[in-house]
Each structure stands twice: as structure tokens, then as C-alpha cells.
Amino acid sequence: MRRPPPPLSKIPPCLTPCCSGPNPPLWQQTYNAHATCLNTLSPSCYGPSHTPGIEVIDYVARTAALFRTLDTYTALARARIVPDPAATYARAEVRAALERFAGGRVVLRCDRGGEVLREVRYVFFVRGSFQTGEFVPAARELTGREYDVDDDGDGGCAEVVRYLPKRRRGEL
């Protein structure tokens, strides 16, 4: 019998995008958008010993564990790409630094007219079950709507982007 993962309340605040602590609506949206299509998280896959809600805990615990291995800040800093409201970086350099780090496909998402980097998506395939399988980086050449990857992975980003420091809630 496998040991249950830690309760969701034990997920460190640093694994949430807001600086002021845990963000339950983010985890709910993430689970609804991504986990509901993972067949190994289906309650029927747990068999007769299924405990309602364990699939949510498994999803968040495994996602948090994977997140801890993807230190985007450090990967970019090694390429001398650091948060700075005045600096600009070539989108291709940002993506190349992250793809070297991850060993596979990365998709950038930007806002403010494509000028500001707001999200990095690491693209993986899972060999085995989501709960215990191996996350294999997708090939850099992977494209297609079925993978939520646009043709060039630019995610609406301009050729040159800004990488802004994180702000606390309420800051302008």
C-alpha cells in the first residue's frame, strides 16, 4: 500500500504564483484544466480502495514535485536573463536558455501586447501513470494544436520581451 501524499495545506507558499501565500483558486483551475483529462487519475483506476479526493491530492503533490525541479529563475539567471523592469531580452534567447535547461520543448506566454513574459510552459509526455511515471521532455520540434503548442512557441510574445520582477498583491 502506498503512503498518502502530504495534505494540500503543506504545499509551500513558494509553489504558488502569488507572493502572499497559497492560492487555492489557482490549484482548482489547474486541476480542472489539466488533471481531468489524465486517465490514471480517474477514480476507477484506483480500484475498490479509492478514497474520494485522493486523485486531487495525487495531482497537486506530483505537480508540486515536478515544479520543484524546474527552477525557471535560476535557468534564466545562468543565461544572464534576470528580472529587470528596464531590460529587454530576445524571445529566442529566453526560450533557448529554458529549453537547454529543461532538455525539451518550452512555450512562452506574454501579455501587454506581447512585450512582457508572464508564463513558461514546460512540455512533457508521461511514461507510465501520472502518479508514478517518468516525465519525458517533449522534443523541441513538437508543434500542433493537440499539444497546446503553437507553431513557433512564441505564445503571443514579441521578438523582444521584458522579464519583470514579481510584485506582491496590491503593488502597482
C-alpha positions as CSV (number, residue, x, y, z in Angstrom):
1,M,0.0,0.0,0.0
2,R,1.4,3.4,-1.0
3,R,1.8,6.1,1.5
4,P,-0.6,9.0,1.1
5,P,0.9,12.3,-0.2
6,P,1.0,15.3,2.2
7,P,-2.1,17.4,2.6
8,L,-2.5,20.3,0.3
9,S,-2.1,22.7,3.2
10,K,1.6,21.5,3.4
11,I,2.5,22.8,-0.1
12,P,5.0,25.7,0.5
13,P,3.7,29.1,-0.5
14,C,6.7,29.5,-2.8
15,L,5.0,27.0,-5.1
16,T,2.2,29.4,-5.8
17,P,2.4,32.4,-8.1
18,C,1.2,35.0,-5.7
19,C,3.7,36.2,-3.1
20,S,1.2,36.4,-0.3
21,G,0.7,32.7,0.3
22,P,-1.3,29.7,-1.1
23,N,-3.7,30.3,-3.9
24,P,-6.5,27.7,-3.8
25,P,-8.3,29.1,-6.9
26,L,-5.1,28.6,-8.9
27,W,-4.9,24.9,-7.9
28,Q,-8.6,24.4,-8.6
29,Q,-8.3,25.9,-12.1
30,T,-5.1,24.0,-12.8
31,Y,-6.7,20.7,-11.8
32,N,-9.9,21.3,-13.8
33,A,-7.9,22.3,-16.9
34,H,-5.2,19.7,-16.8
35,A,-5.9,16.8,-14.5
36,T,-9.4,15.9,-15.6
37,C,-8.0,14.5,-18.9
38,L,-5.4,12.3,-17.2
39,N,-6.9,8.8,-17.3
40,T,-4.7,7.4,-14.5
41,L,-6.3,10.0,-12.2
42,S,-9.8,8.6,-12.9
43,P,-11.3,7.3,-9.7
44,S,-12.0,4.0,-11.5
45,C,-8.2,3.5,-11.9
46,Y,-7.8,3.4,-8.1
47,G,-10.0,0.4,-7.8
48,P,-12.2,-0.5,-4.8
49,S,-9.9,1.1,-2.3
50,H,-10.5,4.6,-3.9
51,T,-10.8,7.4,-1.3
52,P,-12.8,10.3,-2.8
53,G,-10.5,13.2,-3.5
54,I,-7.2,11.3,-3.4
55,E,-6.8,12.0,-7.1
56,V,-6.7,15.7,-6.4
57,I,-4.1,15.3,-3.8
58,D,-2.0,13.0,-6.1
59,Y,-2.3,15.6,-8.9
60,V,-1.2,18.5,-6.7
61,A,1.6,16.6,-4.9
62,R,3.0,15.3,-8.2
63,T,2.7,18.7,-9.9
64,A,4.4,20.4,-7.0
65,A,7.3,17.8,-7.0
66,L,7.8,18.4,-10.8
67,F,7.7,22.2,-10.3
68,R,10.5,22.0,-7.7
69,T,12.7,20.5,-10.4
70,L,12.0,23.4,-12.8
71,D,13.8,26.5,-11.4
72,T,13.0,28.9,-14.2
73,Y,14.5,31.8,-12.4
74,T,17.9,30.1,-12.0
75,A,17.9,28.8,-15.5
76,L,17.3,32.2,-16.9
77,A,19.9,33.8,-14.5
78,R,22.5,31.4,-15.7
79,A,21.9,32.9,-19.2
80,R,22.2,36.4,-17.7
81,I,18.5,36.9,-18.1
82,V,17.2,38.5,-14.8
83,P,14.0,40.3,-13.8
84,D,14.6,43.9,-14.5
85,P,11.9,46.5,-15.5
86,A,14.3,48.3,-17.8
87,A,16.0,45.4,-19.5
88,T,14.8,43.6,-22.7
89,Y,15.7,40.2,-24.0
90,A,15.4,38.4,-27.3
91,R,12.5,36.0,-27.1
92,A,14.6,33.4,-28.9
93,E,17.4,33.7,-26.3
94,V,14.9,33.3,-23.4
95,R,13.4,30.2,-25.0
96,A,16.7,28.7,-25.9
97,A,18.0,29.1,-22.3
98,L,15.0,27.4,-20.9
99,E,15.0,24.6,-23.5
100,R,18.7,23.9,-22.7
101,F,17.7,23.7,-19.0
102,A,14.7,21.5,-19.5
103,G,16.0,19.3,-22.2
104,G,12.9,19.8,-24.4
105,R,10.1,21.9,-25.6
106,V,9.2,25.2,-23.8
107,V,6.4,27.5,-24.7
108,L,6.4,31.1,-23.6
109,R,3.3,33.2,-23.0
110,C,3.3,37.0,-22.9
111,D,0.9,39.9,-22.3
112,R,0.8,43.7,-22.6
113,G,1.0,43.4,-26.4
114,G,3.5,40.6,-26.3
115,E,6.1,42.7,-24.5
116,V,6.1,41.1,-21.0
117,L,6.9,37.5,-20.3
118,R,4.2,36.1,-18.0
119,E,4.3,32.3,-18.2
120,V,6.6,29.5,-19.1
121,R,5.1,26.1,-20.1
122,Y,7.4,23.1,-20.0
123,V,6.0,20.4,-22.3
124,F,6.3,16.7,-21.2
125,F,5.0,13.3,-22.0
126,V,4.4,10.9,-19.2
127,R,5.8,7.4,-19.5
128,G,3.6,5.3,-17.2
129,S,1.0,6.7,-14.8
130,F,0.9,10.3,-13.8
131,Q,1.2,9.4,-10.2
132,T,4.4,7.3,-10.5
133,G,5.6,7.6,-14.1
134,E,8.5,9.3,-15.7
135,F,8.1,12.8,-17.2
136,V,9.9,12.9,-20.5
137,P,10.6,16.3,-22.1
138,A,8.9,16.7,-25.4
139,A,11.0,17.2,-28.5
140,R,11.8,20.9,-29.3
141,E,10.3,20.4,-32.7
142,L,6.9,19.4,-31.3
143,T,4.1,21.6,-32.6
144,G,0.4,21.3,-33.0
145,R,-2.9,22.3,-31.5
146,E,-3.4,18.9,-29.9
147,Y,-0.4,19.7,-27.7
148,D,-1.4,23.3,-27.0
149,V,1.8,24.3,-28.7
150,D,1.7,27.0,-31.4
151,D,3.9,26.6,-34.5
152,D,6.8,28.6,-33.1
153,G,6.1,28.5,-29.4
154,D,6.1,32.3,-29.1
155,G,2.8,32.4,-27.2
156,G,2.0,35.9,-28.4
157,C,5.4,37.2,-27.4
158,A,7.1,39.9,-29.4
159,E,10.7,39.3,-30.8
160,V,12.0,41.3,-27.7
161,V,10.4,40.8,-24.3
162,R,10.7,42.1,-20.8
163,Y,11.1,39.9,-17.7
164,L,9.6,41.8,-14.8
165,P,10.3,41.2,-11.1
166,K,7.4,39.6,-9.2
167,R,5.1,42.0,-7.3
168,R,3.2,41.5,-4.2
169,R,-0.6,41.7,-4.3
170,G,-1.7,45.3,-4.3
171,E,1.5,46.7,-5.7
172,L,1.4,48.6,-8.9
